Amino acid sequence: YLSKTGKPVEAGTRGFWKDYPNINDLTTNYLNLDENDIFTPFTNSSFYSPDGLEATAPVFSEVKFPSSLSSLPIPFLSELADQVVPPLPSPLGQIVATFPLFERIPLADRASMAGLLLATIDCLGGDEKVQAAYDKMNAHDLFVQFKLSDRLVEDFIKPTLLVGLFKPPEELSALVVMELLYYYALAHQDSFDVRWIKNGTVSSSLIAPLATELQNEYGLVVKGGCRVNEVSLSSGDDDGLLNANKVTYFDTTSKTTETIDDVDGVILALGCKGMENVVRTSPDLARLPVFSKAASLKGIDVISVRLWFDKVVPTRTPANVFSRFSELRGAGGTFFMLDQLQENNDDLWGGDETINKGSVVACDFYNAGALLSLSDEDIVKILTDELLPSAVSKFADAKVVDSWVAKYPGTVSWFSPGSFYSRPPLEGAGKNVLPNVKVAGDWVRMGEREHGAKGLCQERAYVSGIEAANSLMDSIGMENFPKHPVIQVREDEAQFKFGVELNNRVMKVLPRFWVR
């Protein structure tokens, strides 16, 4: 994408969290790239509401003891001043690190989070039947059942979910909410540590080098600018299994319809909207319930904005969240200071070395249905006149010199209550029905290949692609083909394992009256 004046842009700003082992391995060991050239250091993030700064998320792995300890007359404690806090058991480490960083939410409200810890242990430590029961419940009802305070939910958890899963609690599966909170915040003290792309975009920094490597080493042919029209199936004469044997696609460059015959296998690396489009034009796939159910799932509306200013605006942190602003109209909102994350390099300004460079801000709106009908100019005005100056007052003195707005209705995975069994399995219709079609993406159910990365997550999407390819090799008679290894996230901590074991014993005699 390009702005009005030709500056390169990318839809959305994507973070790379601590527990992204496979993407890290791809970067350093497969592409032989230096992580320090690709990613920023781990960064803090801030939450802003109409009342001002609500909270700051620290870099948990770099939190230090307060310097005030040096004045204490106790040698042991005074020596800890300004030293990095050692890793502590979760959630103790998170409590210690964030204790001074909540500006407005009282301690009593924060303490009510304990109820959610109990639910998380019960849900994630349970079997698929237990997790499916939690999936039927929305997260709002879960919070009520486990006595989370209204203040904590409205001021912190709801804004977090709006920018993490792109919907408010009442519209999200309780299962996926707990998976997300555990993976990104509760598993380990530093689980929430996040970094960003240092130069260019995710596409230019990671996807393009990967595509080049695959093209050069393995003869990969990339059909850029092509849209799949139909995946055709045939029935085997010997075993009666279905088989994907032909793919028809439309080439948007040549404006022609092309066909690939004698297909060995297909991986549907699609989101909900892409799945809907492909299944709608593929009657053979539509006859299989697993694909028609997946195609019925709806997505979330997203708006992506890029703003270039005439002057640099200093901010407390480079990554920021909007919370409870009426101007959001029910959406979640974020703003990222790209001039800070990417050192205001020339690429942000289209390679122009002569221009006076101000701040470059990437703003994203999630659950943005109420904003979609607005003009691009009105969306920019809401940001520059209301939201940004309310969060950081110095934005009021800066003027926009260029802007870009893109709207994506229904494109992002929505983990709605009860959607678990409609989400497509990685194995598609199954090895005993259609063995040579697999599914990849952050929304797939991975079954026996399940991974610790959860929710709307680049790591999960990437891992599901690897596992889909590994499974496809087995299904098409290439069992001896070297499988790409998958690295698991860090092991659960001892106290979580103990909690799961204890809970499972208790649940043998105590009914789960809070789920159905």
N, C-alpha and C positions, 0 to 999 in steps of 0.2 A: 504494500500500500504506500501511497505518497500523499503528502499534504497538498494544499492548494498551490504552494510554491515549490513543490518537488522534494520536500524533505522526507526521508524514509521513516515509516512508522510500522508498528506491530500492534495488533489487537490484543489487549490485555497485558498485564504485567505479572509474570510468573515467578514465584519464589522457589528456592531450592533448599529444602530443610535438611536438618542434620542427618536424619535417617533416610537418605536417598543413596544407598550403597551401590545400586546397579548403575545409576546415572553417573555417580562418581567414578565407578570402574570403567564405564564407557569412555569418559572424558580422558582419564589418565592412562589406562592400560590398553585400550583399543585404538583410540584416536591419537594417543601420545601427545595430548595437550597438557599444558601446565594449568592446574586449577586456578592459580593466582592470576593467570591471564584471562580466564573465562569468567570467573565469579568474583564478586566483591567480597570483602570480609563480611562476617556475620554482623547484622545491624539491629539496632533497637527499632521499635515502632511505637507510635503514640495513638491514643484514642481521644478524639475530640467530640464534645457535645455542645449544644447551645450554652451550657454553663461553663464551658472552657475545657481545659485538659482534664480528662477523667482518669487516665492511667497510662503508664509507660511499660511496655514489655522489654525487659533487659536482654542482653546477650547472656544467657544463663551460665554458659561455660566460662565467662569472663567476669562474673560478679565478684566484687572485692569486699573484704571487711571494711567498715567505716574507718576513716582516718582518725576519728575522735578517740578510738581505742588507745592511741599513742599517749594520751594524757592520763590514762589510768595508772594507779600506783602498783598494779599487779603485773609483774614481768611477762607472765605467760600471755595475758590478754593484750598487753601493749605491743608485743611483738607481732601480733596478727594484723595490726593496722595496715591497710592498703594491700594486704596479701589476697590472692585469689582464693575464694571460698572453695574448699575441696568438694568433689561430688558427694552429695548426700542422698539417702534413700528418697525415692519419690513417694508421696508428694511433699515431704519435708523440705527438700531442696528448693522446690518452687515457692513454698511459703516463705522461706527465709529470703530468697532472692527478690520477691515481689512485695514483701511487707511494707517497705517505705514508698512504693511506687504507685499505689492507688491513692489518687488525690482526693476523691470524694466519697467513694463507697465505704461505708463503715465496716469495721472488723466483724461485727455480728452478722452482717449480710454476707460477707465473704465466707464466714465459717459455715454458712448454710450449704455450701458446696459439698460438705461431707456426705450428705445424703446421696448425691450423684455418684460418689465413689463406690458406695455400696451397690447401687444399681449397675454400675459398670462392671464390677467384679461378677455379679450374678449373670449379667447378659453375656459378656465376652468369654466367661468361663463355662458357659453352658453349651449344649449341643445345638445342632441346627434347628431342632424343634423349639427350643427355648428362644433362640435368636429370631426365628420367624414370628414368635408371639410378640416379642418386643418390636419387631418391624411393623406390626399392625397398629401399634400405639404411636401417636404423634408425640414429639418431644415436649410440647407444652404440658400435656397431661402427665408425662413422666415427671417433669419439674414440680408440678403440683403434688403428685403422689409422694414425692420424696422431700417435700417441704423446703425447696429452694426459695429464697426470699424474692418478692416481686422486684425489689430494687436491684438485686444482683442480676436477675434475668433481663430486665428492661434496659439497664444501663451498661451491662457488660456482655452477658452470654448471647442475647439476641443480636446485638451488632456484630459479635464475633461470628455467629452462624450465618448472618446475612452476607458476610464477605468470605466465609469458609465453605459453606454449602449453598449459598446464594438464595436461601429462603428463610423466613421466620420459623420459630420452633413449631408453631401449630401446623405447618405445612411440610414438616420433615419427619421421616422415620426415626423413632427413638433409637433403633438399632444403629443406624448409620451415624447419628449424632454422637452416640457413645463411642463408636469406632473411631470417629474423627478426633474427639476430645482426648481419647486415650493415646492414639498414635502421635498426635501433634503436641500434646501438652502434659500427659500424665505418665507415660511409660517410663520416662527418665527425666532427670532434672533439666537436661539441656535439649529435650525433644523439640522445643519451640524455636531453637536457634535457626535463623533463616538468612540466606544470602541471595544475591540477585545477579543477573547477567551484567558483566562489567563493560562490555563493548558491543555495540550493535544490538542484535536481537537473538532470541533463542534459535530462530531459523538460521541466521548467518553464523552463529557461534557453535551450534551443535548439530542441527539437522543437515546443513549443507556439507560440512566435513564428513559426516557419516554417509550421506548419499554418494559423495565423491569416492570415498573409500570402497563402498560396495560396487560402484560402477567400475572402478579400476581393477579391483581384485577379483570380482565374481561376475562381471559382465551384466550387472543389473541394468535394466532398461526402465527409466522413469517416464511414465506417460503423463507429463505435466499438462494441465489444462484440459483434462479429460474427465467426463462424468459417467459413471456406470449407469447403464439403462436397465440391463437384465442379466441375472444369473440363471442359466438354464440347467435343469437336472434331467438325468436319464436313469432308467432302472436297469440294474445289472441282470444279465441273463442267467448267471450261475448262482449268485448268492442272494439275489433279490434286493440288495441294498441300493439306495439311491446314490447318485454320483453327479457332482457338478462337472459338466463337460464343456460348457461354453459361456463366455462372457461377452456381452454386447455393450459398447460404450460410445458416447458422443464426444468427438474431438471439437472443442470450442474454438480452436485455431483454424482448422480447415473446414469447420462446419459440416463434417461428414460423420456418418455412423459407421463404426468399425466393429469387427468381430474377432475374438481370439478363440480358436477351436482347440480341441484336445487339451483342455485345461487339466493339470495334475491336481491342483487344489486351490482353495480360495480362503483367505482370511478377511473377514468383514471387520476392518478396523474403522468402525463408524460410531458416531454419537447417535443420540436418539433421533435427531432430524434426518441424518443420513440414512439410518436404518429404515425409517418410515418411507423415504423416497425410493430406496432400492427395493424394498419388499412390495411397495405399491406397483412397481413396474416389473416385478418378477413373480408371476402367478405360481410358478413351481415352489418358490420359497414360501409364498403366502399360504399355501395349502398345509404347511407344517405349523402347528400351534406355537412352537417355541419362537418362530420368527414373527408371526402375526401378533403375538402378545408383546414382544419387544417393540414392534413398530407402533403399538398403541400407546406407549409411554410418552408423555409430553415433556418438553424441555423448558428451560428458564430463559427469559428475555434478558439480554445483556447489552449495555451501551459502553463503548470505549471512546475516550476523548484524549487528545494530545494538545497541549497548549504551550506556545512559545511566548515568553515575556520579554519586555525591553530592559529589565533589570533583574539582578540576582536577588532572590528573596531567601534569607536565612531561615531555617526551621530547626526545631528541636531534634527531629529525627527525619531520615529520608523516606521512611515508609509510615503511612498514616491512615487512620480509619475515621470516617464520619459516623457519628452515633446520634440517633434521636432527632435529627434535624427535620423539621416539617417540610422543608424544600425537597427532601428526598422522595416524598410521596410514597413511603413504604419500601423504598429500595435500600439496599446496602450500598455504601460508597467508600472508595479508597482514593488516596492521591499519593503519588510517588514522585520524589524529586530526582528526576533522571540526571539533572546537572550535578547532583551530589553523588549519585551512584556511579555515573559514568564520567565523572570529572569534566563535564561540559565539553566533551571532545567535539571535533569538527563534524563527525558523522551525525551527531544529533541535529546539526544545522545544515545537513545536505552537503557537507564538505566545503562549505564557504568559510574560508579562513579570515576574511576581512570584516565580517559582520560583528557588531557589538553583541556579545552573547549574554542574554539574561537567563533566568531559570527556565527549564523545560520540565513540564509537569504532565505525568500520565494519570488520568482519572478514569476510574471504571465504576459503572453502576450495575448492580446485580438485582434480580427480581424487579426489573426496570419497566414492567408493563405500563405503569402509569406515566412514565416519561417518554415512551416510544412515540407518542403522537405529537410531541413538541418538535418544533423546527430545530435544526442544528444551532442556529443563532440563539434560540431561547435556552437551549441546554448549556451553551457556553456562558450565557448571561447568568444563569443560576449559579454556576461555578464561580465566576469572577466577581459577581456582585454580592453573593450571599454566602455560599459555603466556604470558599477558601479564605476570605477576609474574616469570617467568624472563627475559623480555626487559628489562623496566623494573621494578625492584624496588618502586617506589612504588605500583604497582597493587595490591599486597598490602594497602595501607591504605585503599583505596577500595571502596565498596559499590555494587552495581548497584541503581538505582531503577526501571529499566524496561528491557525487552529485546524484540527481535523476531528471529525465525529463519524463514528460508524455504529450502526444498529444491527443487532443480531437476534431477531425474535426466535424464541424457542430452540436455541441451539445447544444449551449446556445441560448436562445430565441433572435430572431432578429426582432425588431419592425420596419420593413421597411415601407416606404411610401405606403399608400393604403392597409395595411395589417389588418386594424381594423376589417372589416367584415369577414375576413378569420380566425381570432383568435377564438378559440372555446368558446362558451358560457359556463358558469358554469352549466347550465341546459342541456348541450349536445344538442340532437335533440329536446328537449322540453318535457314538461309534457304531452302534447297531442299527442306525437309520440312515445317516448321511455322514460317512466318516471323513470326507475330504473338504468339509466346510467348517471352519472354526471362527470364533469371534474374539476380538480384542478391544480393550478400552477400559477406562476406569470404572465403568458401570457393570462390567461382567461379573458373574458368579464363577469363581475359579475352581470350586470343588476341591478335589484332592490336591490341586496345585495352588491352593490359597496362599496368599502372601500377607505379611504384616503391614504393608502399606495400604492405607484405607482412604475412602472418600474421594473427593475431586482432587486427584493427585497425579502428577506427572510420573512419579516413580511407579505407581500402580499401573498406569496406562502402558508404560514401557515394559514392565515385567510381564503384563498380560500378553503383550505382543511376542515376547521371547517364548513364553510358555505355549502360546497358540502355535508358533512355528515348530517348537519341539514336538508338540502333539501331532501336528500335521505330518511331520516326517514319519512318525510311527504308523500313522493311519494309511499312508500311501506306499507302504512297503519299504521304507528306508530306515528301518530300526537301527541299523548299524551306522547311520550318518551321525557324525559327532554332534551332540546336543550342546547348545549354548548354556553354560552354567548360570544359575540364578542365585544371587547372594541374598540371604535372609536378613531382615533387620535385627537389631540387637535383641538378645534374649530378654524375656520378661524378668523383672527383678524378683528377688526371693520373697519379699513381702506380698507381692501381687500373687505369686504362685500359691503361697500359704493361704491367702484370702480366698482364692478360687477353690482350693481343696476343702477348706473349712465350710465355705458356702455350699458347695455341692453336697456335703454330708448333711447340712442343715436342711437343704431343700428336698431331701428324700422324705422328710417328715412334715415340713412346713409348706403348705400350698402357696403358689405365687398368686395371691388374690389380686395383685395390682395389674396383672396382664391376663388376657383371655386367649 
